[in-house]
Amino acid sequence: MMSSIPKSAGTQRSAAPARANAPLARPVVVAPVLSIPSRSQGVTSTSGRSLAPPPRAAAGAPSSPSSSSGAAPREVEVDAVETPLSPEDILRLVQQQEDAAAAAESEQLVAQFRDDPEGLYEYVERAYAEGPRRVTTPISLLQEEMTGVATESYPAAVANDIIGMGSWRLKDDVDPVIEFLVSRLEGCWREILDTDLCLYPREKWKEQGWDLVDSMDPHQELEGFSYADIPDPAKGEEGYPRLQLENRVYCSKVFRKLHVEVGLRQDGLQVLHVVVYPRYSYDMPIFGMDIVMVDGRVTLAVVDCCPVRADLKLQPHYMETMALLQRTFMDGTDPASRRIPEWGSKIFSPLALCITPSSPEELAAFAKYAVALHRAYLTMSLNAVPVVAGPGDRREAARLQEIQAGQKRFCDNQLVNKKTRRVLEVAMGAEWTEAYMSQLMFDFDPSYEPPYFDASFEKLYTYFDENPEFGDMAEEAMELERGAEAERANEAMAAALSGRAVSREKLAMAMGFLYQNDATFRAAVQTLSGGQDDGNIEERLTDDLMQLLERDE
């Protein structure tokens, strides 16, 4: 079915262009500085009149009396005084400059894709063509110095392609179309978000039993192994058709939830559901994709960057990127023929792609477009900055409210999708379905965002390089650790020599510590053993000590 989608392995390409996911320089956000034109340039006020400067008073012209005292007027040099800007004029100028800055940023974001939109899909093939690279991490360089052998590895795109669906328990039963899309999308999360990617808190999904859902084991009595231990019921038997759902859920610095769900029903229904939610303070659309298959045929394919703004409009860089990629991968598809479901008309963008592929070629084109759009969406997120509302900043506070309202609108309209709810209720019941849909699939709770942990060693090293004074703290911590080990070793030896029962593990720890850290003890042992050390000296010392203690008893 996906014959036109290359599997990538072994495909050769010529020299690869620059990587599509390379982050741009993060724009510096500063308070807008107004460049107010002079009155001679004819600034138009909100009332429509030209705000020209008043005429300059001629030298020697009489001025108006300054008082009623009858004193003769004095001649003054009057500078040109501009008519003060009204609050509406200032707001208009601010908006003009902000619009210009936003347009420039959008152009920069789109420009990285414009010359090579195919690269957003062909990145895996090109990574294979690049071949292995020398690894230059601190650990690999140390290993290279010790062994004289350089460490090499393939690019991340190749590694993700090889892993595929990895440890997914349902991977052997899903259609190749779904397997392909899951591998590419989840692989992009690992590659592009890199150290930003974290697992979603376990208590929010795994501990609810939502990592693997099986209608034949609704209470997870087999702890997630029902897919292998319980055979499918025959047609007509209780439990038919069996429904199984498997989920992966992540979060990152920018995204509060990255969720991919694979669903299989015994009667031939298969579903892929993907939603990527930005955190509540990011003015970014929600990426959503759904594939519905029946007996190997795709009956619905939907992908979109769903707006969170009140007017359902997307920022220009999303609109331009989507239009560019649709021209690249979906050429010949009639946008007017797209049938948007009723619940989707309230959340989808004007460029939402919602089709029933009529041929393998059209399905392949959709898959390529979906992967390319998702990769572009993640790449643009690398430059995203949160909306921050300071005290009294009503404008930014209103933006935050609009973003949250947009996410709520998305979730509320997804929750009224009767087809999804009906499939789940038949298999798992209404109460379970409500919890699963409202807490995992389409949750909205601005009071909670998953914690984000930056586990990047590179950033940790950079931090210590920039703050060398913390190196002393590391040395101090090591000294404290050695002191604690010495105390534990002394306690174990004192207990053993006093006749109290001590486990072999504690004795081995004590003997190992003494041998490694006490030069006098180590010299005595080496003298008694004739200088021989076969690598098991600590084990033999422990055996000798235990035999000595047993004789004393």
Salt bridges, closest charged atoms under 4 A:
GLU77 OE2 - ARG56 NH2 2.89
ASP89 OD1 - ARG92 NH2 3.63
GLU98 OE1 - ARG395 NH2 2.37
GLU107 OE2 - ARG114 NH1 2.82
ASP116 OD2 - ARG126 NH1 2.56
GLU122 OE2 - ARG13 NH2 3.73
GLU122 OE1 - ARG126 NH2 3.00
GLU125 OE1 - ARG13 NE 2.98
GLU130 OE1 - ARG133 NH2 2.34
GLU144 OE2 - ARG134 NH2 3.07
GLU186 OE2 - ARG190 NH1 3.80
GLU191 OE2 - ARG19 NH2 3.46
GLU191 OE2 - ARG375 NH2 2.92
ASP211 OD2 - ARG169 NH2 3.31
ASP214 OD2 - ARG242 NH2 2.57
ASP232 OD1 - ARG242 NH1 2.80
GLU246 OE2 - ARG169 NE 3.62
GLU246 OE2 - ARG248 NH1 3.28
ASP267 OD1 - ARG265 NE 2.95
ASP283 OD2 - ARG309 NH2 2.72
ASP283 OD2 - ARG399 NH2 3.22
ASP290 OD1 - HIS273 ND1 2.81
GLU320 OE1 - ARG114 NH2 3.49
GLU396 OE1 - ARG399 NH1 3.28
ASP412 OD2 - LYS408 NZ 2.72
GLU434 OE1 - ARG421 NH1 2.92
ASP443 OD2 - ARG256 NH1 3.13
ASP443 OD1 - LYS257 NZ 2.96
GLU449 OE1 - ARG279 NH1 3.32
ASP454 OD2 - LYS459 NZ 3.20
GLU479 OE2 - ARG482 NH2 2.27
GLU481 OE2 - ARG488 NH2 3.90
ASP534 OD1 - ARG540 NH2 3.65
GLU539 OE1 - ARG504 NH2 2.75
ASP543 OD1 - ARG504 NH1 2.73
